[in-house]
Amino acid sequence: MLKRLKTSLILIVLGEILSWFLDLSSGSDFSEFTSGLLLGLSVGMKLIGIILLVISVVKYKEKN
């Protein structure tokens, strides 16, 4: 369970870092494909992290 919690936390933090990097580079000549790819990865990492977090909490409640 602790491994899932760590993984979910890391994915959420990495998603936030990618989102921050995307906002930071919005003024530069980033191509639309690269911006879209970074946005998709960011949202996907956050979503998977949140799903893992919810699954961990539900499994923990069922165990006790």
Order of alpha helices (4+ residues) and beta strands (2+ residues): alpha-alpha
